[in-house]
Amino acid sequence: AKARHFKWEVGNMFWSPDCEEKVLIGINGQFPGPTIRAKAGDTIVVELKNGLHTEGVVIHWHGIRQIGTPWADGTAAISQCAIQPEETFTYRFVVDKPGTYFYHGHYGMQRAAGLYGSLIVDVADGEEEPFKYDGEINLLLSDWYHESIYNQMVGLSSSPMRWIGEPQSLLINGRGQFNCSLAAAHTPGTKQCTAGGNKHCAPVILPVQPNKTYRLRISSTTSLASLNLAIGNHKLTVVEADGNYVEPFVVDDMDIYSGDSYSVLLTTDQDPSSNYWISVGVRGRNPKTAPALALLNYRYNRGFNLPAVAPPVTPLWNDTAHSKNFTYRILARAGTPPPPATSDRRIELLNTQNKMDGHVKWSINNVSLVLPATPYLGSLKMGLKTALTAARPADTFGRAYDVTRPPTNPNTTTGDNVYVLRHNTTVDVVLQNANALAHNVSEVHPWHLHGHDFWVLGYGEGAYKGDAADAARLNLVNPPLRNTAVIFPYGWTALRFVADNPGVWAFHCHIEPHLHMGMGVIFAEAIDRVGKVPREAVSCGATATALMNGDHL
Ligand SMILES: O=C1O[C@H]([C@@H](O)CO)C(O)=C1O
């Protein structure tokens, strides 16, 4: 294992991801940010300089558990103080497990401003992946809005709320099409996009050799959109999800929610005289965004040789049965550690869209998450009295709540939503979906846990009752290990994890506007066992004051 050093500077820059020039947040003048490639067991060292003019920044290493380094998790107000303009913070952490990961901003809505990139961990020297392939292709998926994140945040926080709406384009490796289609010949009413030369928005062309097997690494850092990916004529064999091997299964198309990552194997066994479409479309919300297209370029065809046939059609956005069919097929590969047979605590989290003084919020057991001025990791480690508000949030919600209807009295409060977890306890979380404020609306929410993988024990329809029928829906034999799991409309999802990583960890809906509107909780885990927090992580707010007054970390 070795240490891999990176010197990065985050900055605003003009960029045209879909050929419309906007300002986004890039790294070292690149968008998306540089890809980190490492081997399992390596230490990653990123010296991150904040080159933004007037705001803080942090970077979260999505899927990396940060075992023993909770201060490097990159969550503003949770694990560290935001890095101020011109300041440098050094992230130092071990990538312990091979897999497909990514990194992104975790302060306000900076992820949606383009602050993201890929993080790929290969097996350690001398180890082998449990499947074979000849080459690799990386697909980092995102969605893109033409309105700045500042407009978006003000709109979401206003009364009445101004919703951000659907994205203007979907991006593949930071490139998308707006107001034109690569497949205009098959898409009535659209203009043909051109080859693009070296423009930021030049279409993605992925060269492959015939009769080989490729590992496609696919991850989604979308702000809002749930995606579906398909490749014309080709089947996909799913082998990895969120840095964990899954029992291989074959699909024609796959759903990818924000926060998910996958590896799929693709064999280039089709007619080599043609190129093939890679199509990424919207699921789960009535789409207003055109699919993003890229080209699988069989050598030695010209790269910009458009397929004669239409791109694969994205399944209907509200075909939830299709989504469930895909998700339920994801099971742990043989050899994955099974979950403990029982748990020590069950936390049931009812997700509701809600109102507060005319503002629209998302709340969890009727409390909407608000982050504090002083990050939790420092304030809890230093034992500051002001770290937590008086009441701990509830472990359950009223069984009488009707999840099939809008809230009868939409009236939420805000709170810190900090759940205190005891070291090495096994925790079950049941995420309960419900009807939103409007009638007959219940949305998909991908929940992401920091600091851990969890086993996805099962899914159910309607209200979770915790009875024998619900228990029978749980898989304790080969549930997949993941860090992101979806709750389907009007349904529930049950997770299990072991609280074996002291730190303060966010657990939240990965939809950027929903987190902004309060859709998350915090797990404060075995704080007394957290190691020495670096000063740079706590040099703000009440922890800075305490340090000046001679308190110790
Ligand atoms: O949080 C949300 O708000 C809007 C809508 O419910 C109100 O405009 C929407 O689609 C969300 O996901």
The ligand as an SDF file (V2000), in Angstrom:
LIG
                    3D

 12 12  0  0  0  0  0  0  0  0999 V2000
  -39.6630   18.7580   -2.6270 O   0  0  0  0  0  0  0  0  0  0  0  0
  -40.3330   18.8820   -3.6240 C   0  0  0  0  0  0  0  0  0  0  0  0
  -41.1560   19.9410   -3.8940 O   0  0  0  0  0  0  0  0  0  0  0  0
  -41.7320   19.7420   -5.2030 C   0  0  0  0  0  0  0  0  0  0  0  0
  -43.2160   19.7150   -5.1240 C   0  0  0  0  0  0  0  0  0  0  0  0
  -43.6260   18.7460   -4.1970 O   0  0  0  0  0  0  0  0  0  0  0  0
  -43.7750   21.0370   -4.6860 C   0  0  0  0  0  0  0  0  0  0  0  0
  -43.5700   21.9990   -5.6640 O   0  0  0  0  0  0  0  0  0  0  0  0
  -41.1990   18.4680   -5.6270 C   0  0  0  0  0  0  0  0  0  0  0  0
  -41.5200   17.8940   -6.7540 O   0  0  0  0  0  0  0  0  0  0  0  0
  -40.3630   17.9770   -4.6980 C   0  0  0  0  0  0  0  0  0  0  0  0
  -39.6770   16.8560   -4.7840 O   0  0  0  0  0  0  0  0  0  0  0  0
  1  2  2  0
  2  3  1  0
  2 11  1  0
  3  4  1  0
  4  5  1  0
  4  9  1  0
  5  6  1  0
  5  7  1  0
  7  8  1  0
  9 10  1  0
  9 11  2  0
 11 12  1  0
M  END
$$$$
